[in-house]
Amino acid sequence: MNQKPKRLENIQNNSWEPELFISGGIVFSLLQIPDLLHIWGILLLQQSGYFESLIIARILTIAVNGLIVGFILHLIIRGFWVASVCLSYVFPKGIQQEKLEDYQPIFQNKLKKIANTVDFVVLLETLSSLVFALSFLFVLVLLGIFVTLLILIPHSSLVEQIGATPFLILRIGSIISLGIALLYVLDFLTLGKLKKIKWFARFYLPIYTVFSWLSLSPIYRSAYYTLVTNIKSWKLSVVILIYAAVALIFTATTHPENEDFINYKKYLRNNTVTCIHSPNHYDNLRSKKELIGSASIQSEFVSGKFLRVFVVHHKIFERIKDLNCGKIDLDNMTQKQGKQQLQCLSQVYRLEIDKKPQDSVQWRLHQHPKTKEIGLLTVIPIHKIAVGEHLLQVKLTSPPSKLKRLQRYGLMNETFAEITFWKE
């Protein structure tokens, strides 16, 4: 056995200082990331029309929340540790059992089992170091799973590029690969049980080798086996499961708006709920962290002669109408490309005010400066509209024959958004 260098011992003995600094800084920084990931996932969903972007965002969010939970717990334990160290300095004798002799024997026996201050400091030191290590291990394992799924599961957009039959073959191959991957997952969760089966070892070796690299295990293998060989298997398994459960619960409770993150139907249906005055529809009311999702106007009270309407474009609506308007790249677009896309997208949406179609709408491609959502912008003259309440409706130009296709994506009818406004 190699002797531990003195320099390493000194670092370990003083590791609590950088641990506190790292934990505090990382918690503050990571708390900003989940909201950014959610917005990124929704923006990709709008522009691609495929829900995989939301799954990617959610897996990364769980990984980030795993770190947050671990570092918060680490800070709490280290706080107790510092307090215990200070207490042991002030009272070096710790608990003076002789002063408890007048207690009844039944209580004396219990109190004798209390760890002295020094032992408690050692216990907290051990726990804080384990939590710190497990936090990074959990995130690395989750990222390994993410990379593996990213490689094995073909993205839905491939069906448009390679055709339905080749995509089906890829899907079948993906299902078989995932089935084989379950062996690796089982071995990981049971802390190496499959490696102990003599007749299974030769068969399992190539599977283990392939999925070790796919799951990035060389990065965290040393830490994993250090824990496996020093902690009882059942204790480590319980700790990992509890840690994963806490990370999932933390994600669900801190981001309740994402609880149906895979359900595109739920996401679209939220934009068609009538009789609700949603601040997301108004540029002056929407919070900085919220996306538009469907459509927006400048304010709920309009005093000017024009109504500014911005409609967020959803790529999935093109598929409903059997269109392919191409990717909207506002930074690298020629005049000809812009006209072609406008002509194509104008076939998707239509506007009505108080049930009256707005036939002379002139659309422009636009990216909202605050939410960064891409869509169509127009300005509607309202100087002839009477003072009072009015209803703007954004509808899809799908004929009744395609109503079932709309319902498949969660829309009850062709109405995409309804916005109430009051003309002053």
C-alpha positions as CSV (number, residue, x, y, z in Angstrom):
1,M,0.0,0.0,0.0
2,N,1.4,3.4,-1.0
3,Q,2.0,5.8,1.9
4,K,-0.2,8.9,1.8
5,P,1.9,12.0,1.1
6,K,2.2,14.6,3.9
7,R,1.0,17.3,1.5
8,L,-2.2,15.4,0.8
9,E,-2.8,15.0,4.5
10,N,-2.5,18.7,5.1
11,I,-5.0,19.4,2.2
12,Q,-7.4,16.9,3.7
13,N,-7.2,18.3,7.2
14,N,-7.9,21.8,5.9
15,S,-10.4,20.8,3.2
16,W,-13.4,22.4,5.0
17,E,-12.3,25.9,4.0
18,P,-12.4,25.4,0.2
19,E,-15.5,23.2,0.7
20,L,-17.5,26.0,2.3
21,F,-16.3,28.5,-0.3
22,I,-17.2,26.1,-3.2
23,S,-20.6,25.1,-1.7
24,G,-21.7,28.7,-1.0
25,G,-20.6,30.0,-4.4
26,I,-22.0,27.0,-6.4
27,V,-25.4,27.1,-4.6
28,F,-25.9,30.8,-5.4
29,S,-24.8,30.2,-9.1
30,L,-26.8,27.0,-9.6
31,L,-30.1,28.5,-8.3
32,Q,-30.2,30.6,-11.5
33,I,-29.8,27.7,-13.9
34,P,-33.1,25.7,-13.7
35,D,-35.2,28.6,-14.9
36,L,-32.8,29.2,-17.8
37,L,-32.9,25.5,-18.7
38,H,-36.7,25.5,-18.7
39,I,-36.8,28.6,-21.0
40,W,-34.2,27.0,-23.3
41,G,-36.2,23.8,-23.5
42,I,-39.4,25.6,-24.4
43,L,-37.7,27.7,-27.0
44,L,-36.3,24.6,-28.7
45,L,-39.7,23.0,-28.5
46,Q,-41.3,25.9,-30.3
47,Q,-38.7,26.0,-33.0
48,S,-38.4,22.3,-33.5
49,G,-41.8,20.9,-32.6
50,Y,-40.3,17.9,-30.9
51,F,-40.5,17.2,-27.1
52,E,-37.0,15.8,-26.7
53,S,-35.7,19.3,-25.9
54,L,-37.9,19.3,-22.8
55,I,-36.6,15.9,-21.7
56,I,-33.0,17.1,-22.1
57,A,-33.8,20.3,-20.1
58,R,-35.4,18.3,-17.3
59,I,-32.6,15.8,-17.0
60,L,-30.1,18.6,-16.8
61,T,-32.4,20.4,-14.3
62,I,-32.5,17.3,-12.0
63,A,-28.7,17.1,-12.2
64,V,-28.4,20.8,-11.2
65,N,-30.9,20.4,-8.4
66,G,-29.0,17.3,-7.2
67,L,-25.9,19.6,-6.8
68,I,-28.0,22.3,-5.1
69,V,-29.5,19.8,-2.6
70,G,-26.1,18.3,-1.9
71,F,-24.3,21.6,-1.4
72,I,-27.1,23.0,0.8
73,L,-26.9,19.9,3.0
74,H,-23.2,20.2,3.0
75,L,-23.4,23.8,4.2
76,I,-25.8,22.8,7.0
77,I,-23.6,20.0,8.2
78,R,-20.5,22.1,8.0
79,G,-22.3,24.8,10.0
80,F,-23.0,22.3,12.8
81,W,-19.4,21.2,12.5
82,V,-18.0,24.7,13.0
83,A,-20.3,25.2,16.0
84,S,-19.2,21.9,17.5
85,V,-15.5,22.8,17.0
86,C,-16.1,26.1,18.7
87,L,-17.9,24.3,21.6
88,S,-15.1,21.8,22.0
89,Y,-12.6,24.7,22.2
90,V,-14.6,26.6,24.9
91,F,-15.4,23.4,26.9
92,P,-12.5,20.9,26.1
93,K,-13.7,18.5,28.8
94,G,-17.0,17.9,26.9
95,I,-19.8,16.3,28.8
96,Q,-19.0,15.9,32.5
97,Q,-20.8,12.7,33.4
98,E,-20.0,13.1,37.1
99,K,-22.4,16.0,37.3
100,L,-25.2,13.9,36.1
101,E,-25.0,11.3,38.9
102,D,-28.1,12.5,40.6
103,Y,-30.1,11.5,37.5
104,Q,-32.1,8.2,37.7
105,P,-30.1,5.2,36.4
106,I,-32.5,4.8,33.4
107,F,-31.6,8.3,32.2
108,Q,-27.9,7.9,33.1
109,N,-27.6,4.9,30.9
110,K,-29.1,6.9,28.0
111,L,-26.9,9.9,28.5
112,K,-23.8,7.8,28.6
113,K,-24.4,6.8,25.0
114,I,-24.2,10.5,23.9
115,A,-21.1,11.1,21.9
116,N,-18.7,13.6,23.4
117,T,-17.9,16.8,21.5
118,V,-14.8,15.5,19.8
119,D,-16.5,12.3,18.5
120,F,-19.4,14.4,17.3
121,V,-17.0,16.7,15.4
122,V,-15.4,13.6,13.7
123,L,-18.9,12.3,12.8
124,L,-19.9,15.6,11.2
125,E,-16.6,15.8,9.4
126,T,-17.2,12.4,7.9
127,L,-20.8,13.2,6.9
128,S,-19.9,16.5,5.3
129,S,-17.1,14.9,3.2
130,L,-19.4,12.1,2.1
131,V,-22.2,14.5,1.1
132,F,-19.8,16.6,-0.8
133,A,-18.4,13.6,-2.7
134,L,-21.9,12.0,-3.3
135,S,-23.2,15.3,-4.8
136,F,-20.6,15.2,-7.5
137,L,-21.0,11.5,-8.0
138,F,-24.7,11.8,-8.4
139,V,-24.4,14.5,-11.0
140,L,-21.7,12.7,-13.0
141,V,-23.8,9.5,-13.0
142,L,-26.9,11.4,-14.2
143,L,-24.9,13.1,-16.9
144,G,-23.6,9.7,-17.9
145,I,-27.2,8.4,-18.2
146,F,-28.0,11.6,-20.2
147,V,-25.2,11.0,-22.7
148,T,-26.1,7.3,-23.1
149,L,-29.7,8.1,-23.8
150,L,-28.7,10.9,-26.2
151,I,-26.6,8.4,-28.2
152,L,-29.0,5.4,-28.1
153,I,-32.4,7.1,-28.6
154,P,-32.9,8.5,-32.1
155,H,-34.3,12.1,-32.2
156,S,-37.8,12.3,-33.6
157,S,-36.7,14.9,-36.2
158,L,-34.7,12.1,-38.0
159,V,-38.0,10.8,-39.4
160,E,-38.2,13.8,-41.7
161,Q,-34.6,13.4,-42.9
162,I,-34.2,9.6,-43.4
163,G,-37.9,8.5,-43.8
164,A,-40.3,6.4,-41.7
165,T,-38.9,2.9,-42.4
166,P,-35.2,3.6,-41.6
167,F,-36.4,5.6,-38.5
168,L,-38.5,2.6,-37.4
169,I,-35.4,0.3,-37.8
170,L,-33.4,2.8,-35.6
171,R,-36.1,2.8,-33.0
172,I,-36.1,-1.0,-32.9
173,G,-32.3,-1.0,-32.5
174,S,-32.6,1.6,-29.8
175,I,-35.1,-0.5,-27.8
176,I,-32.8,-3.5,-28.0
177,S,-29.8,-1.4,-26.9
178,L,-31.8,0.0,-24.0
179,G,-32.8,-3.5,-22.9
180,I,-29.1,-4.5,-22.9
181,A,-28.3,-1.3,-21.0
182,L,-30.6,-2.4,-18.2
183,L,-28.1,-5.1,-17.3
184,Y,-25.4,-2.4,-16.7
185,V,-27.9,-0.3,-14.7
186,L,-28.8,-3.3,-12.6
187,D,-25.1,-4.1,-11.9
188,F,-24.5,-0.4,-11.0
189,L,-27.5,-0.2,-8.6
190,T,-26.6,-3.6,-6.9
191,L,-23.1,-2.4,-6.5
192,G,-21.5,-5.0,-8.7
193,K,-23.6,-8.1,-8.1
194,L,-23.4,-9.2,-11.8
195,K,-19.6,-9.1,-11.7
196,K,-19.6,-11.8,-9.0
197,I,-21.5,-14.4,-11.1
198,K,-18.8,-16.7,-12.6
199,W,-20.7,-18.0,-15.6
200,F,-22.1,-14.6,-16.5
201,A,-18.8,-12.7,-16.3
202,R,-17.5,-13.4,-19.8
203,F,-20.8,-12.5,-21.4
204,Y,-21.2,-9.4,-19.3
205,L,-17.6,-8.0,-19.9
206,P,-18.2,-6.5,-23.4
207,I,-21.6,-5.0,-22.3
208,Y,-19.8,-3.5,-19.2
209,T,-17.0,-2.1,-21.4
210,V,-19.3,-0.4,-23.9
211,F,-21.7,1.1,-21.5
212,S,-18.9,2.2,-19.2
213,W,-17.6,4.5,-21.9
214,L,-21.0,5.6,-23.0
215,S,-22.0,6.5,-19.4
216,L,-18.7,8.4,-18.7
217,S,-17.8,6.0,-15.9
218,P,-14.0,6.4,-16.2
219,I,-14.5,9.9,-14.8
220,Y,-16.2,8.8,-11.6
221,R,-15.2,5.1,-11.3
222,S,-12.5,5.8,-8.7
223,A,-15.0,7.6,-6.4
224,Y,-17.7,4.9,-7.0
225,Y,-15.5,2.0,-6.0
226,T,-14.0,3.9,-3.1
227,L,-17.6,4.2,-1.7
228,V,-18.5,0.6,-2.6
229,T,-15.5,-0.9,-0.9
230,N,-15.7,1.2,2.2
231,I,-19.5,1.4,3.0
232,K,-21.9,-1.5,3.4
233,S,-23.8,-2.1,0.2
234,W,-27.3,-1.7,1.7
235,K,-26.4,1.6,3.4
236,L,-24.9,3.0,0.2
237,S,-27.9,1.9,-1.8
238,V,-30.3,3.5,0.6
239,V,-28.4,6.8,0.6
240,I,-28.2,7.0,-3.2
241,L,-32.0,6.3,-3.5
242,I,-32.8,8.9,-0.8
243,Y,-30.6,11.4,-2.5
244,A,-32.1,10.8,-5.9
245,A,-35.6,11.0,-4.4
246,V,-34.8,14.3,-2.7
247,A,-33.4,15.7,-6.0
248,L,-36.6,14.7,-7.9
249,I,-38.9,16.1,-5.2
250,F,-36.9,19.3,-5.1
251,T,-37.3,19.6,-8.9
252,A,-41.0,18.9,-8.8
253,T,-41.7,21.3,-6.0
254,T,-39.6,24.2,-7.2
255,H,-40.7,24.0,-10.8
256,P,-44.4,22.9,-10.7
257,E,-45.0,24.4,-14.1
258,N,-43.0,21.7,-15.6
259,E,-44.7,18.7,-14.1
260,D,-46.2,17.7,-17.5
261,F,-42.9,18.5,-19.2
262,I,-43.2,15.6,-21.7
263,N,-46.8,16.4,-22.5
264,Y,-46.8,18.8,-25.5
265,K,-50.6,18.6,-25.4
266,K,-50.7,20.1,-21.9
267,Y,-48.4,22.8,-23.0
268,L,-50.5,23.9,-26.0
269,R,-53.8,23.4,-24.2
270,N,-52.7,26.0,-21.6
271,N,-52.7,28.6,-24.3
272,T,-56.4,28.0,-25.3
273,V,-58.0,28.2,-21.9
274,T,-60.8,30.8,-22.2
275,C,-62.2,33.3,-19.6
276,I,-58.8,33.7,-18.0
277,H,-57.0,37.1,-17.9
278,S,-53.4,35.8,-18.3
279,P,-50.6,38.4,-17.8
280,N,-48.5,36.4,-20.3
281,H,-50.6,37.9,-23.1
282,Y,-49.5,41.5,-22.2
283,D,-46.0,42.9,-22.6
284,N,-46.5,45.3,-19.7
285,L,-47.7,42.6,-17.3
286,R,-45.6,39.6,-18.1
287,S,-42.7,38.9,-15.6
288,K,-39.2,38.7,-16.8
289,K,-39.0,34.9,-16.3
290,E,-42.1,34.1,-18.2
291,L,-42.5,33.2,-21.9
292,I,-45.4,34.2,-24.1
293,G,-46.2,30.7,-25.3
294,S,-49.0,31.8,-27.7
295,A,-49.6,35.5,-28.5
296,S,-49.2,38.9,-26.9
297,I,-50.2,42.5,-27.3
298,Q,-48.7,45.7,-25.8
299,S,-51.1,46.1,-23.0
300,E,-54.6,45.2,-21.7
301,F,-55.6,48.9,-22.0
302,V,-54.9,50.2,-25.5
303,S,-55.1,54.0,-26.0
304,G,-53.5,54.4,-29.4
305,K,-54.8,53.8,-32.9
306,F,-52.9,50.5,-33.4
307,L,-52.9,47.1,-31.7
308,R,-49.5,45.4,-31.8
309,V,-49.9,41.6,-32.1
310,F,-47.1,39.1,-31.8
311,V,-47.8,35.4,-32.4
312,V,-45.3,32.8,-31.3
313,H,-44.7,30.3,-34.1
314,H,-44.8,26.6,-33.2
315,K,-43.1,24.4,-35.7
316,I,-45.5,21.6,-34.9
317,F,-48.3,23.6,-36.6
318,E,-46.6,23.3,-39.9
319,R,-46.8,19.6,-39.7
320,I,-50.5,19.8,-38.9
321,K,-50.9,21.7,-42.2
322,D,-48.4,19.5,-44.1
323,L,-46.1,22.5,-44.5
324,N,-42.3,22.9,-44.1
325,C,-41.5,26.6,-43.9
326,G,-37.8,25.9,-43.0
327,K,-35.8,27.1,-40.1
328,I,-36.3,30.8,-39.2
329,D,-32.8,32.3,-38.9
330,L,-33.3,36.0,-38.6
331,D,-29.6,36.8,-38.4
332,N,-28.7,35.0,-41.7
333,M,-31.6,35.5,-44.0
334,T,-31.8,37.0,-47.5
335,Q,-34.8,39.1,-48.7
336,K,-36.0,36.2,-50.9
337,Q,-35.8,33.7,-48.0
338,G,-37.7,36.1,-45.8
339,K,-40.5,36.5,-48.3
340,Q,-40.8,32.8,-48.8
341,Q,-41.1,32.1,-45.1
342,L,-43.6,34.9,-44.6
343,Q,-45.7,33.5,-47.4
344,C,-45.5,30.0,-45.9
345,L,-46.2,31.0,-42.3
346,S,-49.1,33.3,-43.2
347,Q,-50.9,30.1,-44.1
348,V,-50.8,28.9,-40.5
349,Y,-52.4,31.8,-38.5
350,R,-55.3,34.1,-38.8
351,L,-56.6,36.9,-36.6
352,E,-60.1,37.9,-35.5
353,I,-61.3,40.8,-33.4
354,D,-64.8,40.3,-31.9
355,K,-65.3,37.4,-34.4
356,K,-64.5,39.6,-37.4
357,P,-61.6,38.3,-39.5
358,Q,-58.7,40.7,-40.1
359,D,-58.1,40.0,-43.7
360,S,-55.6,42.8,-44.5
361,V,-52.9,41.7,-42.0
362,Q,-49.3,42.3,-43.0
363,W,-47.0,39.9,-41.1
364,R,-43.3,40.4,-40.3
365,L,-40.9,37.8,-39.0
366,H,-39.9,38.9,-35.5
367,Q,-38.0,37.7,-32.4
368,H,-39.3,39.1,-29.2
369,P,-36.6,41.3,-27.6
370,K,-37.3,40.0,-24.0
371,T,-38.4,36.4,-24.3
372,K,-36.3,35.6,-27.4
373,E,-39.3,33.7,-28.9
374,I,-39.6,33.7,-32.7
375,G,-42.8,34.3,-34.5
376,L,-44.9,36.7,-36.5
377,L,-45.6,40.4,-35.8
378,T,-48.3,42.6,-37.1
379,V,-50.0,45.9,-36.3
380,I,-53.8,46.2,-36.6
381,P,-55.6,49.6,-37.0
382,I,-58.2,49.9,-34.3
383,H,-59.2,53.6,-34.6
384,K,-62.7,52.5,-35.9
385,I,-63.3,50.2,-33.0
386,A,-65.5,51.4,-30.2
387,V,-64.3,52.2,-26.7
388,G,-64.7,49.3,-24.4
389,E,-63.9,45.6,-24.1
390,H,-62.9,43.5,-27.2
391,L,-61.6,40.0,-27.9
392,L,-58.6,39.2,-30.1
393,Q,-58.5,35.6,-31.3
394,V,-55.5,33.9,-32.9
395,K,-56.7,30.9,-34.9
396,L,-55.1,28.2,-37.0
397,T,-56.2,28.0,-40.6
398,S,-56.8,24.3,-40.4
399,P,-60.0,23.1,-42.1
400,P,-62.5,21.0,-40.2
401,S,-61.1,17.8,-41.8
402,K,-57.9,18.3,-39.8
403,L,-59.6,19.0,-36.5
404,K,-58.6,15.6,-35.2
405,R,-55.0,16.4,-35.9
406,L,-55.3,19.5,-33.8
407,Q,-56.9,17.5,-31.0
408,R,-54.0,15.0,-31.1
409,Y,-51.7,17.9,-30.2
410,G,-54.0,19.1,-27.4
411,L,-56.0,21.9,-29.0
412,M,-59.7,21.6,-28.5
413,N,-60.4,23.6,-31.7
414,E,-58.6,25.9,-34.1
415,T,-58.3,28.7,-31.5
416,F,-54.7,29.0,-30.4
417,A,-55.0,32.1,-28.2
418,E,-57.7,34.5,-26.9
419,I,-56.7,37.9,-25.6
420,T,-59.1,40.4,-24.0
421,F,-58.2,44.1,-24.3
422,W,-59.9,47.3,-23.5
423,K,-59.8,50.3,-25.9
424,E,-59.6,53.6,-24.0
